[in-house]
Amino acid sequence: MREGKVVRVAAARMEERDDANYRRICVKGYAQPQRLYDPDRVKYPMRRVEGTERGAGQWERVSWDEALDEVAAKMRAAVDEYGWPSVALWNSYASCGVLNGSGAGSVAYGRFLSRTGATILGPGADWAQMFFAYALTLFMGNDIADTPNANTILVWGSNPTDAYPADWQFVCRAREKGAKLITIDPQFTSAAMHSDRYFAIRPGTDGALMLAMANYIIDNDLVNEEFMKARTVSPLLVKGDGTYLRASDLGITPQEGPVNPLTGQPTVIDPLQVWDAAAGAFADAATAADPALMGDYDAMGQPVQTVYQLVRGKIGEFTVDKAADICDLLPDDIEWLARTYATEGPVYIHTNQGLGHHANSHHNYKNLMFIAALTGNAGVPGGTPLGHAALGFGSFPTNPLPFVAGTEKSLDICGMYLPDIMETGKWAGKDLPIRVLWVNNGNPLCNESGRLELIEAVKKVDFVVTADITMTDTACYSDLVLPIPHVFESEDFMTMSFTPYPPFQRKIVDPLYECRTDLEILRDLSRRLGMDDLYTKTDEEYLREIMDTPANLAHDAGYDAFKDNRLVRNYTINDDEVFIDKFALTKTQRLEYYLERPFVRNNFGQEVAEYERYPYYTRANESYWENPLREKYPLFGLGQHERYHVHSQLATTPVMREIEPEPLLRMNARDAAERGIAQGDYVRAFNDRGSVVLKAKVTEGIKQGVVSIPHGWNASQYVEGHAQDLTNRYMNDFCSNSCFYDFLCEVEKWEGGE
């Protein structure tokens, strides 16, 4: 601090054993003082000028009383006629603070939602991986700090040098110890530049490569059978309906187990069955001497087979030659990759979200689990099919009761369905007339795919409010914009952490301008709505209730410890080793590449296809080689996460824009030459949905036939249009995942404009 202003940030000094691992800040962290004083900050409540269109940029300043009176009146009118579900809260990932964070996991929004039953519109971004990991399997993968234990590192679906710079140190340590580094990516990233081998795969085809690797490993006797039998679902027996064979299916009465603390009801012990080759009989999976990996059996009149046999029968068509044709790779390269993966482990696959941005991409995670199961590259130091930044640290233990103030249940729907809801007035066959939309902790009209459809849907909502720190693309299409503080201007606590030290954010400076926290705003709004008892405690009282659990206090890890600016370590973490996911949270306590009972994220009556159970590949929705649309739009579209953006949060921060003044479309030099495009020309990328004009970066560092536009720029920062105007809103209906990379386009030199 100097003269009452924040001028510099630095990495916290951690305990000696962790300092080398976690004392890192990227350029986005160093830029936070400028974000605090960003010239684009929203300074006071603003109302769209009456008679002007949303998005026209015509605003008038109003007082907080005027703003909240109007919000309350609009909400009361909607609720009186249609009920609380007609009020929707649209949020994303911007904050996970326990006071002001998004969704039901904060005091501000959790109490409001549980009292009213207002509708939740959640994000579509990144749900392919998150739904698989957090909902279907509870497999998180190894922590990034485990990377130096690997003999081979596969950078697949990530860009650690730019998108997660703090991760790169661990890759470098592994390299110094002799680890092999391989990158699979349509773009020649900095990680690719430092790799031993680089594979320029065709976008959206990764799943076919995974299955071909699996078949090569099987056909060439490279399977780790001991690991398959003991630590994976491979020997478990599957009935005709797709569910596992249990002891009760063999006439054995289930036993009553310990009481489930979440339900208060006794658990049921009904062991999963395998065929014990040593005994020549069915046996409990946990005690069988020699579980069979292959085989068909008769279980009291019903046919059963092992998971491994079922899956082998499903994926057999994906030979090396077929995958080479799909992925545009050489067969020899696929064979080399499969041999390396099977024989030069442990292998750490560094993947964040790049594998999850096509309509077919949720299958990738089952496929990754399968090749890991075949080879033993999971649940061991240095070996994981799902390695990424510190999710293994989990959540710091807190008391969630303050997030709840009633018993109302909210519909929780992916916000990408908003156009369908506004078109039909229904969700899952029932009336859902959304009349008021409150956007918080996110900027969906900049960052979600299918932007133009989303904008048209937002225009159909009677009244739209956005609470944000800067004038985002979403705020531009609102009726009312409310200013909220930067994280340095309020006190909050984040239970999730990228280090072993959960971040307690002290209020460093008073909020600038007329900013109010989400909780302060909702306190005032709730009183106007007749809910005077909704928020009865101060911020500190809520934080103490959340943080001062008996266990936390016993470990000197309560509110006062954090408030005193001590560095408090998450005491639930093993102090002696980095997190290795050993499948303890999966339903079977085994590595799961087969889903016994898959279920959808958003249920509106759709059927769950059989192939959702097992490793699978199908083409992307639009971005695939044989698509007839390629005659008109021949180029595959991609995006990338730059080191100078956190989505759109730093879009206008001066130091970031000094380093990176404008968005650049990356284009292969041969594709550019064919179109008469030179380095630095302004170009127009377009398809039937929309277009965007920006400067071209002509390079050999991207696969021919592919273009890439960076993620996180506002509409005002393009010459015309927006990158997300090219994308479509199509999602698979299993995990409702935004498909940012699943589009085709054409690029031409731009001749018009100022």
C-alpha positions in Angstrom: 0.0 0.0 0.0 1.1 3.6 -0.7 -0.9 6.6 0.2 -4.0 4.4 0.7 -3.8 2.7 -2.7 -2.8 -0.9 -3.6 0.3 -0.7 -5.8 1.9 -4.1 -5.8 1.1 -7.8 -5.0 3.6 -10.5 -4.2 3.5 -14.2 -3.5 2.9 -15.2 0.1 5.8 -16.8 1.8 4.7 -20.3 2.7 6.2 -22.9 4.9 9.6 -24.1 3.7 8.3 -27.5 2.5 5.7 -25.9 0.2 7.5 -22.7 -0.8 9.1 -24.1 -3.9 5.9 -25.8 -5.0 3.3 -23.0 -4.5 5.1 -19.7 -4.2 4.1 -18.6 -7.7 2.1 -15.8 -9.2 1.4 -15.4 -12.9 1.1 -12.1 -14.7 -2.6 -12.1 -14.2 -2.1 -12.1 -10.5 0.5 -9.3 -10.7 -2.0 -7.2 -12.7 -4.6 -7.1 -10.0 -3.8 -3.6 -8.7 -4.5 -2.3 -12.1 -7.7 -4.3 -12.3 -8.7 -2.7 -9.0 -8.4 0.7 -10.6 -9.5 -0.4 -14.1 -10.8 2.5 -16.1 -13.8 0.4 -17.2 -15.0 -0.2 -13.7 -18.7 0.3 -13.0 -18.8 3.1 -10.5 -22.5 3.5 -9.6 -25.8 1.9 -10.5 -26.8 2.6 -14.1 -30.2 2.2 -15.9 -30.7 1.8 -19.6 -32.1 4.9 -21.0 -35.8 4.4 -21.6 -36.7 3.9 -25.3 -33.2 2.7 -26.3 -32.4 -0.9 -27.3 -30.5 -3.2 -25.1 -26.9 -3.2 -26.3 -27.1 0.4 -27.6 -24.9 1.7 -24.7 -27.2 4.4 -23.6 -27.1 4.7 -19.7 -28.2 7.1 -17.0 -26.9 7.2 -13.5 -29.4 6.2 -10.7 -29.2 5.9 -6.9 -29.0 2.6 -5.1 -32.5 3.3 -3.7 -33.9 3.9 -7.2 -32.1 0.8 -8.6 -33.3 -1.6 -5.8 -36.8 -0.2 -5.7 -37.1 -1.0 -9.4 -35.6 -4.5 -9.1 -38.0 -5.2 -6.2 -41.0 -4.0 -8.2 -40.1 -6.1 -11.2 -39.5 -9.2 -9.1 -42.8 -8.7 -7.1 -44.7 -8.3 -10.4 -43.2 -11.5 -11.9 -43.7 -13.5 -8.7 -47.3 -12.4 -8.2 -48.2 -13.6 -11.7 -45.9 -16.5 -12.3 -44.2 -17.5 -9.0 -40.6 -17.4 -7.9 -39.3 -19.7 -10.7 -40.0 -16.8 -13.1 -37.0 -15.1 -11.5 -33.7 -16.6 -12.7 -30.2 -16.2 -11.3 -27.6 -16.8 -14.1 -24.1 -17.4 -12.8 -20.7 -18.9 -13.8 -17.4 -19.4 -12.1 -16.1 -15.9 -11.2 -16.2 -16.2 -7.4 -16.3 -19.1 -5.0 -16.4 -16.9 -1.9 -18.6 -18.2 0.9 -20.2 -14.8 1.3 -20.6 -13.6 -2.2 -19.9 -16.5 -4.5 -22.0 -17.8 -7.3 -25.0 -20.2 -6.9 -26.2 -21.9 -3.8 -22.8 -22.2 -2.2 -22.7 -18.7 -0.7 -24.6 -16.8 2.0 -25.7 -14.2 -0.5 -27.2 -16.4 -3.1 -27.7 -19.6 -1.2 -30.0 -18.1 1.3 -32.0 -16.2 -1.3 -32.5 -19.3 -3.5 -33.4 -21.6 -0.6 -36.0 -19.1 0.7 -37.5 -18.3 -2.7 -37.0 -21.2 -5.0 -35.8 -18.9 -7.8 -34.4 -20.6 -10.9 -30.7 -21.2 -11.2 -29.1 -20.9 -14.7 -25.6 -22.4 -14.4 -22.6 -22.4 -16.8 -22.2 -24.6 -19.8 -18.5 -24.2 -20.0 -16.2 -27.1 -19.1 -18.9 -29.5 -18.1 -17.7 -32.4 -20.1 -14.9 -33.1 -17.7 -16.5 -31.7 -14.6 -19.6 -33.8 -15.0 -17.5 -37.0 -15.4 -15.2 -36.2 -12.5 -17.5 -34.5 -10.0 -20.8 -36.2 -10.6 -20.4 -39.6 -12.3 -17.2 -41.0 -10.9 -15.7 -38.7 -8.2 -12.3 -39.3 -9.7 -10.2 -36.1 -9.5 -6.8 -37.3 -10.7 -3.4 -36.5 -9.2 -2.3 -33.1 -8.1 -0.1 -31.1 -10.5 2.8 -31.3 -7.9 2.9 -35.0 -8.6 4.2 -34.4 -12.2 7.9 -34.7 -11.3 7.3 -38.4 -10.3 6.4 -39.2 -13.9 8.7 -40.8 -16.4 6.5 -39.6 -19.3 4.3 -36.5 -19.5 1.5 -36.2 -22.0 0.3 -32.6 -22.5 -3.1 -33.4 -24.0 -5.9 -30.8 -23.9 -4.0 -28.2 -22.0 -1.5 -25.4 -22.5 0.3 -25.1 -19.2 2.9 -22.6 -20.3 0.2 -20.0 -21.0 -3.2 -21.0 -19.5 -1.7 -22.4 -16.2 1.8 -21.0 -16.0 2.2 -22.1 -12.4 1.9 -25.7 -13.6 4.9 -25.5 -16.0 7.4 -25.5 -13.1 6.4 -29.1 -12.3 6.8 -30.2 -15.9 10.3 -28.6 -15.9 11.3 -30.4 -12.8 10.2 -33.7 -14.3 12.2 -32.9 -17.4 15.3 -32.2 -15.3 14.9 -35.7 -13.9 14.8 -37.1 -17.4 11.1 -37.4 -18.1 9.9 -37.6 -21.7 7.5 -34.8 -22.8 4.9 -35.3 -25.5 2.3 -32.8 -26.7 -0.9 -33.6 -28.6 -2.5 -30.4 -29.9 -3.6 -28.9 -33.2 -1.7 -25.8 -32.2 2.1 -25.7 -31.7 2.2 -24.3 -28.2 5.2 -23.4 -26.1 4.8 -26.8 -24.4 5.0 -28.4 -27.9 8.2 -26.4 -28.6 9.8 -28.0 -25.5 8.5 -31.5 -26.2 10.4 -34.6 -27.4 7.5 -35.4 -29.7 4.6 -33.3 -31.0 1.5 -34.6 -32.7 -0.7 -32.2 -34.6 -4.0 -33.9 -34.2 -7.1 -32.9 -36.1 -9.5 -31.1 -33.7 -12.2 -33.1 -32.0 -10.8 -36.5 -32.9 -8.8 -37.2 -29.7 -11.3 -39.9 -28.6 -10.5 -42.0 -31.7 -6.8 -41.8 -31.0 -7.4 -43.0 -27.4 -9.4 -46.0 -28.5 -6.8 -46.9 -31.2 -4.1 -46.7 -28.5 -6.2 -49.1 -26.4 -6.6 -51.6 -29.2 -2.9 -51.5 -30.0 -2.0 -52.1 -26.3 -4.4 -55.0 -26.1 -3.3 -56.6 -29.4 0.4 -56.4 -28.5 0.1 -57.9 -25.0 1.0 -54.6 -23.2 -1.8 -54.9 -20.7 -1.0 -54.7 -17.0 -3.3 -57.6 -16.0 -2.5 -57.4 -12.3 -3.5 -53.8 -12.1 -6.6 -54.5 -14.2 -7.8 -57.2 -11.9 -7.0 -55.6 -8.6 -7.7 -51.9 -9.1 -10.1 -51.4 -12.0 -13.7 -52.3 -12.8 -12.4 -54.7 -15.6 -13.3 -58.0 -13.9 -16.7 -56.9 -12.6 -19.6 -58.8 -14.1 -22.3 -57.0 -16.1 -25.9 -58.2 -16.6 -27.9 -57.7 -19.7 -29.4 -54.4 -18.4 -25.9 -52.9 -18.0 -25.8 -53.1 -14.2 -23.3 -55.0 -12.1 -23.9 -58.5 -10.8 -24.2 -58.5 -7.1 -24.4 -61.2 -4.4 -28.2 -60.7 -4.2 -28.5 -61.8 -7.8 -27.1 -65.1 -6.7 -29.6 -65.5 -4.0 -27.5 -64.2 -1.1 -29.4 -61.9 1.2 -27.8 -58.4 1.5 -26.5 -57.4 4.9 -27.2 -54.2 6.8 -24.2 -51.9 7.0 -23.2 -48.8 9.0 -25.5 -45.8 9.0 -25.0 -43.3 6.3 -24.4 -40.0 8.1 -25.9 -38.0 5.2 -29.2 -40.0 5.1 -29.4 -41.4 8.6 -30.3 -44.7 7.1 -28.3 -48.0 7.3 -26.3 -48.9 4.2 -26.7 -52.1 2.4 -23.9 -54.5 1.9 -24.4 -56.4 -1.4 -20.9 -57.2 -2.8 -20.0 -56.9 -6.4 -19.3 -60.2 -8.1 -16.5 -61.5 -10.3 -15.6 -64.9 -11.7 -12.8 -66.4 -9.6 -10.7 -68.4 -12.0 -8.9 -70.0 -9.1 -12.1 -71.4 -7.6 -14.1 -71.8 -10.8 -17.0 -69.9 -9.2 -18.5 -66.5 -8.6 -16.9 -64.6 -5.7 -16.9 -61.2 -4.1 -14.7 -58.8 -6.0 -12.9 -57.8 -2.9 -11.8 -61.4 -1.9 -11.5 -63.3 -5.2 -8.1 -65.0 -5.6 -7.9 -64.7 -9.4 -10.6 -62.6 -11.0 -11.1 -63.4 -14.6 -10.7 -60.5 -17.0 -12.6 -62.1 -19.9 -15.5 -64.5 -20.1 -19.2 -65.1 -20.5 -21.0 -66.8 -17.6 -24.4 -67.9 -16.4 -25.6 -66.4 -13.2 -28.7 -68.3 -12.1 -30.1 -68.2 -15.6 -29.0 -64.7 -16.7 -26.0 -64.2 -18.9 -23.2 -62.0 -17.6 -19.8 -60.9 -18.9 -16.9 -59.0 -17.6 -16.7 -55.2 -18.1 -13.4 -55.7 -20.0 -14.9 -58.2 -22.4 -18.0 -55.9 -23.0 -15.8 -52.9 -23.7 -13.4 -54.8 -26.0 -16.4 -55.8 -28.1 -17.5 -52.2 -28.3 -14.3 -50.5 -29.4 -12.8 -53.1 -31.8 -13.4 -51.1 -34.9 -11.0 -48.4 -33.9 -7.8 -49.8 -35.4 -4.6 -47.8 -35.7 -5.2 -47.3 -39.4 -8.8 -46.1 -38.9 -7.7 -43.6 -36.2 -4.8 -42.4 -38.4 -7.4 -41.5 -41.1 -9.8 -39.8 -38.6 -7.0 -37.9 -36.6 -4.8 -37.1 -39.6 -1.8 -38.8 -38.0 0.6 -41.4 -39.2 -0.1 -45.0 -38.1 3.5 -45.4 -37.0 3.1 -42.3 -34.8 0.0 -43.8 -33.1 1.8 -47.1 -32.5 4.8 -45.2 -31.0 2.5 -43.2 -28.8 0.7 -46.4 -27.6 3.9 -48.3 -26.9 5.4 -45.3 -25.0 2.2 -44.9 -22.9 2.2 -48.6 -22.0 5.9 -49.2 -21.4 7.4 -45.9 -20.2 5.3 -45.1 -17.2 4.3 -43.8 -14.9 2.6 -41.4 -17.4 1.1 -38.2 -16.2 -1.5 -36.8 -18.6 -1.7 -33.1 -18.1 -5.2 -32.1 -19.2 -7.4 -29.2 -18.3 -10.3 -28.3 -20.5 -9.1 -28.4 -24.1 -10.4 -31.9 -24.5 -13.9 -30.8 -23.4 -14.9 -28.3 -26.0 -16.6 -30.4 -28.7 -20.1 -32.0 -28.6 -18.4 -35.5 -28.5 -15.8 -34.6 -25.9 -17.3 -36.0 -22.7 -16.5 -39.5 -24.0 -12.8 -38.6 -24.0 -12.7 -38.9 -20.2 -14.0 -42.5 -20.2 -11.5 -43.3 -22.9 -8.6 -41.8 -20.9 -9.6 -43.9 -17.9 -9.6 -47.0 -20.1 -6.1 -46.6 -21.4 -4.9 -45.8 -17.9 -6.6 -49.0 -16.6 -5.0 -51.1 -19.3 -1.5 -49.9 -18.4 -1.6 -49.1 -14.7 -1.1 -45.4 -15.2 -3.5 -44.3 -12.5 -3.6 -44.1 -8.7 0.2 -44.2 -8.5 2.9 -41.5 -8.0 3.5 -39.9 -11.4 0.6 -41.8 -13.1 -2.8 -40.3 -13.8 -5.1 -39.9 -16.7 -6.5 -36.7 -15.3 -3.8 -34.4 -14.0 -4.4 -30.8 -13.4 -4.0 -27.9 -11.0 -4.5 -28.8 -7.4 -8.0 -30.1 -7.4 -6.7 -32.8 -5.1 -6.6 -30.3 -2.3 -10.4 -30.4 -2.2 -12.4 -28.2 0.0 -11.5 -26.8 3.4 -14.0 -28.1 5.9 -16.7 -25.6 6.8 -20.3 -25.4 8.1 -22.7 -25.1 5.2 -25.8 -24.3 7.2 -25.5 -20.5 6.8 -26.0 -21.0 3.1 -29.6 -22.2 3.7 -32.5 -20.1 4.8 -35.5 -22.1 3.7 -36.7 -25.4 2.1 -37.5 -24.2 -1.4 -36.0 -26.2 -4.2 -34.7 -24.4 -7.2 -34.6 -25.7 -10.7 -30.9 -25.8 -11.6 -30.6 -25.6 -15.4 -27.7 -24.9 -17.7 -28.0 -21.4 -18.9 -27.4 -22.5 -22.5 -31.0 -23.6 -22.5 -32.3 -20.1 -22.0 -33.2 -19.6 -25.7 -35.3 -22.8 -25.6 -37.1 -21.7 -22.4 -37.8 -18.2 -23.8 -39.1 -19.7 -27.1 -41.4 -22.2 -25.5 -42.0 -20.8 -22.0 -41.4 -24.3 -20.7 -38.8 -26.6 -19.2 -39.1 -30.4 -19.2 -42.7 -30.0 -20.3 -43.7 -27.7 -17.5 -44.4 -24.0 -17.6 -41.3 -21.8 -16.9 -42.0 -18.2 -17.9 -38.7 -16.4 -17.0 -39.5 -12.7 -16.5 -36.6 -11.4 -14.5 -32.9 -12.3 -15.0 -30.2 -11.5 -12.5 -26.7 -12.2 -13.8 -23.9 -12.5 -11.3 -20.4 -14.0 -11.1 -20.1 -14.4 -14.9 -20.2 -12.9 -18.3 -22.1 -15.4 -20.4 -22.7 -13.1 -23.4 -18.9 -13.0 -23.9 -17.7 -16.4 -22.8 -20.4 -18.9 -23.6 -20.8 -20.4 -27.1 -23.8 -19.5 -29.3 -23.6 -15.9 -28.2 -26.0 -14.5 -30.8 -28.8 -17.0 -29.8 -28.2 -16.1 -26.1 -28.4 -12.4 -26.8 -31.8 -12.9 -28.6 -33.0 -14.9 -25.7 -31.9 -12.2 -23.2 -33.8 -9.6 -25.2 -37.0 -11.5 -24.7 -36.7 -11.3 -20.8 -38.8 -8.5 -19.4 -36.1 -7.2 -17.0 -32.4 -8.0 -16.8 -30.0 -7.0 -14.0 -26.2 -7.6 -14.0 -24.0 -7.2 -11.0 -20.3 -6.9 -12.0 -17.1 -5.0 -11.5 -16.7 -3.8 -15.1 -19.0 -3.1 -18.1 -19.0 -6.5 -19.6 -20.7 -7.7 -22.8 -23.5 -9.1 -20.6 -23.9 -5.9 -18.7 -24.3 -4.1 -22.0 -27.5 -6.1 -22.7 -29.0 -5.4 -19.3 -31.6 -2.9 -18.1 -29.8 -2.2 -14.9 -26.1 -2.6 -14.0 -25.0 -2.8 -10.3 -21.4 -2.1 -9.3 -19.7 -4.7 -7.0 -16.2 -4.6 -5.4 -12.9 -6.1 -6.5 -11.8 -8.9 -4.2 -9.4 -6.5 -2.4 -12.3 -4.3 -1.4 -14.3 -7.0 0.6 -13.7 -9.7 3.2 -14.5 -13.3 2.1 -13.2 -16.9 2.3 -12.7 -19.4 -0.4 -13.0 -23.1 0.6 -11.4 -24.3 -2.7 -7.7 -23.7 -3.2 -4.9 -24.3 -5.7 -2.5 -24.7 -2.8 -2.7 -26.3 0.6 -3.5 -22.9 2.0 -7.2 -21.8 1.6 -7.3 -18.1 0.7 -8.9 -15.8 3.3 -9.3 -12.4 1.6 -9.0 -9.5 4.0 -10.5 -6.2 3.0 -7.5 -4.2 2.0 -9.2 -1.0 1.0 -12.7 0.3 1.3 -14.9 -0.2 -1.8 -14.3 2.5 -4.4 -17.1 4.6 -5.9 -20.6 3.3 -4.9 -19.7 -0.4 -5.0 -21.6 -2.9 -2.8 -21.0 -6.6 -2.3 -23.5 -9.1 -3.5 -24.5 -9.8 0.1 -25.0 -6.1 0.8 -27.2 -5.8 -2.3 -29.3 -8.8 -1.4 -29.7 -7.6 2.2 -31.3 -4.4 0.9 -33.3 -6.1 -1.8 -34.7 -8.8 0.5 -36.1 -6.1 2.9 -37.9 -4.5 -0.1 -39.3 -7.9 -0.9 -40.7 -8.4 2.7 -38.0 -10.9 3.8 -36.5 -8.9 6.6 -35.3 -12.0 8.4 -33.3 -13.4 5.5 -29.9 -12.0 6.4 -29.9 -11.4 10.2 -26.2 -11.5 10.9 -23.1 -9.4 10.0 -20.6 -10.6 7.5 -18.2 -11.4 10.3 -20.8 -13.4 12.2 -21.6 -15.4 9.0 -17.9 -16.1 8.5 -17.4 -17.2 12.1 -20.4 -19.5 11.8 -19.0 -21.0 8.6 -15.4 -21.3 9.6 -15.4 -21.9 13.3 -16.4 -25.6 13.3 -15.2 -27.6 16.3 -12.6 -29.4 14.2 -11.3 -26.2 12.7 -10.9 -24.6 16.1 -9.2 -27.7 17.4 -6.6 -27.3 14.7 -6.3 -23.5 15.2 -7.8 -23.0 11.7 -10.9 -20.9 12.5 -11.8 -17.3 11.6 -9.4 -15.6 14.0 -6.4 -17.6 12.7 -7.1 -16.4 9.1 -8.1 -12.9 10.2 -4.7 -12.5 11.9 -3.1 -12.9 8.5 -1.5 -16.2 9.4 -0.9 -18.7 6.6 -3.3 -21.5 7.7 -2.7 -24.9 6.1 -5.6 -27.2 5.3 -5.1 -29.7 8.1 -7.0 -32.4 6.2 -4.2 -32.7 3.6 -1.5 -35.3 4.1 1.6 -33.4 5.0 4.0 -35.9 3.6 3.0 -36.3 0.0 1.1 -34.6 -2.8 -2.4 -35.9 -3.6 -2.6 -39.1 -5.5 -6.1 -40.1 -6.4 -6.4 -43.8 -5.5 -10.1 -44.2 -6.4 -11.3 -43.9 -2.7 -14.3 -41.8 -3.7 -15.5 -43.8 -6.7 -18.6 -46.0 -6.1 -16.5 -49.2 -6.6 -13.3 -47.9 -5.0 -11.7 -48.9 -8.4 -10.7 -46.9 -11.5 -14.0 -46.6 -13.4 -14.1 -46.4 -17.2 -17.5 -48.1 -17.2 -20.5 -46.3 -15.8 -23.1 -48.6 -14.2 -25.9 -46.0 -13.9 -25.1 -43.0 -16.1 -27.5 -40.1 -15.6 -27.9 -36.7 -17.3 -26.9 -33.3 -15.9 -30.2 -31.6 -17.0 -33.2 -34.0 -17.2 -35.9 -32.9 -19.5 -37.1 -36.4 -20.4 -34.3 -37.4 -22.8 -33.2 -41.1 -22.9 -29.7 -42.0 -21.8 -28.0 -43.9 -24.6 -26.3 -47.2 -23.9 -22.9 -45.9 -25.1 -22.8 -43.4 -22.2 -21.7 -46.4 -20.1 -18.5 -47.3 -21.9 -15.5 -45.9 -23.8 -16.8 -44.5 -27.1 -16.1 -42.2 -30.0 -18.3 -40.4 -32.4 -17.6 -37.4 -34.6 -18.1 -33.8 -33.5 -21.3 -32.1 -34.2 -20.1 -29.6 -36.9 -16.3 -29.6 -36.9 -15.6 -32.9 -38.6 -13.7 -33.7 -41.8 -16.5 -35.3 -43.8 -19.1 -32.6 -43.1 -20.6 -31.4 -46.4 -20.6 -27.9 -44.9 -16.8 -27.8 -45.4 -17.3 -27.1 -49.1 -18.6 -23.7 -47.9 -16.7 -23.3 -44.6 -13.5 -25.4 -44.9 -11.7 -24.3 -41.7 -11.9 -25.9 -38.3 -12.3 -23.2 -35.6 -10.6 -23.3 -32.2 -9.9 -20.9 -29.4 -7.1 -20.6 -26.9 -6.6 -19.3 -23.3 -3.9 -16.7 -23.3 -1.7 -15.9 -20.4 -3.0 -12.3 -20.4 -6.7 -13.1 -19.8 -8.8 -14.8 -17.1 -11.7 -15.3 -19.4 -12.9 -11.7 -19.8 -11.9 -10.5 -16.4 -8.8 -8.6 -17.5 -10.2 -7.6 -20.9 -9.6 -3.8 -20.3 -6.9 -3.8 -17.6 -4.2 -1.4 -19.0 -1.1 -3.4 -18.4 -2.6 -6.5 -20.0 -3.6 -4.5 -23.1 -0.2 -2.9 -23.3 1.4 -6.3 -23.6 -1.4 -7.7 -25.8 -3.2 -4.8 -27.5 -5.7 -6.7 -29.6 -7.0 -10.2 -30.4 -5.2 -12.1 -33.2 -6.6 -14.9 -35.4 -3.9 -17.6 -35.8 -3.8 -19.0 -39.3 -1.5 -21.5 -41.0 0.8 -19.8 -43.5 -0.4 -22.0 -46.4 -4.0 -21.3 -45.7 -3.2 -17.6 -45.5 -1.3 -17.7 -48.8 -4.2 -19.4 -50.6 -6.4 -16.5 -49.5 -4.0 -13.7 -50.2 -3.6 -12.9 -46.5 -0.4 -11.5 -45.2 1.0 -11.0 -41.7 -0.9 -8.2 -39.9 -3.8 -8.0 -42.3 -7.2 -7.6 -40.9 -9.4 -10.5 -41.7 -13.0 -11.5 -41.5 -13.8 -15.0 -40.1 -17.4 -16.0 -40.9 -20.0 -18.7 -41.2 -23.8 -18.8 -41.5 -24.2 -17.7 -37.8 -22.0 -14.6 -37.7 -18.6 -13.1 -38.2 -15.7 -11.4 -36.5 -13.1 -9.0 -37.8 -9.6 -9.0 -36.3 -5.9 -9.0 -37.2 -4.3 -12.1 -38.6 -1.3 -13.8 -37.1 0.2 -15.9 -39.9 2.2 -18.8 -38.5 3.4 -22.4 -39.1 2.4 -23.0 -35.4 -1.1 -24.2 -36.2 -2.3 -27.2 -38.2 -3.2 -26.5 -41.8 -7.0 -26.2 -42.1 -7.4 -24.8 -38.5 -7.8 -21.3 -37.2 -7.8 -20.1 -33.6 -9.3 -17.0 -32.0 -8.3 -16.2 -28.4 -10.9 -16.4 -25.7 -12.0 -13.6 -23.4 -12.1 -10.4 -25.5 -15.1 -8.1 -25.3 -17.1 -7.2 -28.4 -15.8 -3.6 -28.3 -12.2 -5.0 -28.8 -12.9 -6.6 -32.2 -13.2 -4.4 -35.3 -16.6 -6.0 -35.9 -18.5 -9.0 -34.4 -17.3 -11.4 -31.8 -15.5 -14.7 -31.7 -18.5 -16.4 -30.0 -20.7 -15.2 -32.9 -19.1 -18.0 -34.9 -19.9 -20.7 -32.4 -23.2 -22.5 -32.0 -25.3 -23.4 -29.0 -25.6 -27.1 -29.7 -24.8 -29.3 -26.8 -25.0 -33.0 -26.2 -28.0 -33.6 -23.9 -26.0 -35.8 -21.5 -23.8 -33.2 -19.8 -25.0 -30.0 -21.4 -21.5 -28.8 -22.3 -20.7 -25.6 -24.3 -18.9 -26.6 -27.5 -16.6 -23.6 -28.1 -14.4 -25.5 -30.7 -17.1 -27.3 -32.5 -17.6 -24.9 -35.5 -16.5 -24.4 -39.1 -15.7 -21.1 -40.8 -14.1 -19.4 -43.7 -11.6 -16.5 -43.5 -11.1 -13.7 -46.0 -9.0 -10.5 -46.1 -11.1 -7.6 -44.7 -11.4 -4.7 -47.0 -14.0 -2.4 -45.4 -14.5 -0.1 -42.4 -12.5 2.7 -40.9 
